[in-house]
Amino acid sequence: MKTGQILHRFVTKCGKEVVLRTPEWEDLDDLLELINYIVDEGADIKIDEKKTREEEIDWLSGVMARMEKGKAITIVAEVDGKVVASSEIIRGGFRCESHLGNLGIIIRSGYRDMDIGTEMMKALLEQARIMGLKVVTLSAFSTNRRAIHVYEKVGFEETGRIPNGLYKNGSYIDRVIMTKEIP
């Protein structure tokens, strides 16, 4: 898949036009700002330390390489020329897992509850089908009810739970494992 390829456009319920597309190098600074904003916010994600520009360059080059090799699909959401969300499905790492993908998504506050997450998930799952994936998994903090609701809305089901599987701000939180089969 090419960088900057537009997959879907839609208008949110508050009238904002959103473009879902694959990332491109010009997104580097927006993506760095996005992840560091999410970390500062204390959002329920596994990353808890800000990234440097060099680390983000490494991450984005890995994204580009995985997409070029058909090992992943990454989608960003752009609003008013700025990346406000990022999501990815990475194909399983072992040959026996080539049918399996693992999904992650982050959305900047102020852009949540606008159906951006739902539309990104739908676009990702369609790309997963095109990639030949049969099962997509994700994990979430049990305290992140908003995200879990979105995952359920697009057909994910809780298939496991690791008690105290995540540690954040001095507390242990259950890690919820969710799965969706791709027809």
Residue pairs with C-beta under 8 A, 6 or more apart in sequence:
1 22
1 67
1 73
1 127
2 22
3 22
3 23
3 24
3 25
3 64
3 67
4 21
4 22
4 23
4 24
4 26
5 21
5 22
6 19
6 20
6 21
7 20
7 21
7 22
7 75
7 123
7 127
8 19
8 20
8 119
8 123
9 17
9 18
9 19
9 20
10 17
10 18
10 20
10 115
10 119
11 17
11 18
12 18
12 114
12 115
12 116
13 114
13 115
14 114
16 79
16 80
16 114
17 79
18 77
18 78
18 79
18 114
18 116
18 119
19 77
19 78
19 79
20 75
20 76
20 77
20 78
20 119
20 120
20 123
21 75
21 76
21 78
22 67
22 73
22 74
22 75
22 76
23 31
23 60
23 63
23 64
23 74
23 75
23 76
23 83
23 86
25 60
25 64
27 60
27 76
27 83
28 53
28 56
28 57
28 60
30 76
30 82
30 83
31 56
31 59
31 60
31 76
31 83
31 86
32 51
32 53
32 56
34 83
34 84
34 85
34 86
34 106
34 108
35 47
35 50
35 51
35 56
35 86
35 106
36 50
36 51
37 108
37 109
38 45
38 47
38 106
38 108
39 45
39 47
39 48
39 49
39 50
39 51
40 50
41 109
42 169
43 106
43 109
44 140
44 141
44 143
44 144
44 147
44 168
44 173
45 106
46 166
48 168
51 59
63 72
63 74
63 88
66 72
66 74
66 90
67 73
67 74
70 91
70 131
71 90
71 91
72 88
72 89
72 90
72 91
73 88
73 89
73 124
73 127
73 128
73 131
74 86
74 87
74 88
75 86
75 87
75 88
75 120
75 123
75 124
75 127
76 83
76 85
76 86
76 87
77 83
77 84
77 85
77 86
77 107
77 111
77 116
77 119
77 120
78 84
79 111
79 116
84 107
84 108
84 110
84 111
84 116
85 105
85 106
85 107
85 108
85 111
85 116
85 117
85 120
86 105
86 106
87 103
87 104
87 105
87 106
87 120
87 121
87 124
88 103
88 104
88 105
88 124
89 101
89 102
89 103
89 124
89 127
89 128
89 131
89 133
89 136
90 101
90 102
91 97
91 98
91 100
91 101
91 131
91 133
92 98
92 99
92 100
92 101
92 102
99 132
99 133
99 134
99 135
100 133
100 134
100 135
100 136
100 137
101 128
101 131
101 133
101 135
101 136
101 137
102 136
102 137
102 138
103 121
103 124
103 136
103 137
103 138
104 138
105 117
105 120
105 121
105 124
105 147
107 116
107 117
107 120
112 146
113 146
117 147
117 150
118 150
118 153
118 154
121 150
121 151
121 154
122 154
124 136
125 136
125 154
125 155
125 180
125 182
128 136
128 182
129 182
129 183
133 182
134 181
134 182
135 179
135 180
135 181
135 182
136 156
136 179
136 180
136 182
137 159
137 177
137 178
137 179
137 180
138 151
138 156
138 177
138 178
139 165
139 175
139 176
139 177
139 178
140 147
140 148
140 151
140 175
140 176
140 178
141 147
141 166
141 168
141 173
141 174
141 175
141 176
142 148
142 161
142 173
142 174
142 175
142 176
143 173
148 158
148 176
148 178
151 178
152 178
154 180
155 180
156 178
156 179
156 180
157 178
157 179
157 180
158 176
158 177
158 178
159 177
159 178
159 179
160 176
160 177
161 174
161 175
161 176
161 177
162 174
162 175
162 177
163 174
164 172
164 173
164 174
165 172
165 173
165 174
165 175
166 172
166 173
166 174
166 175
167 173
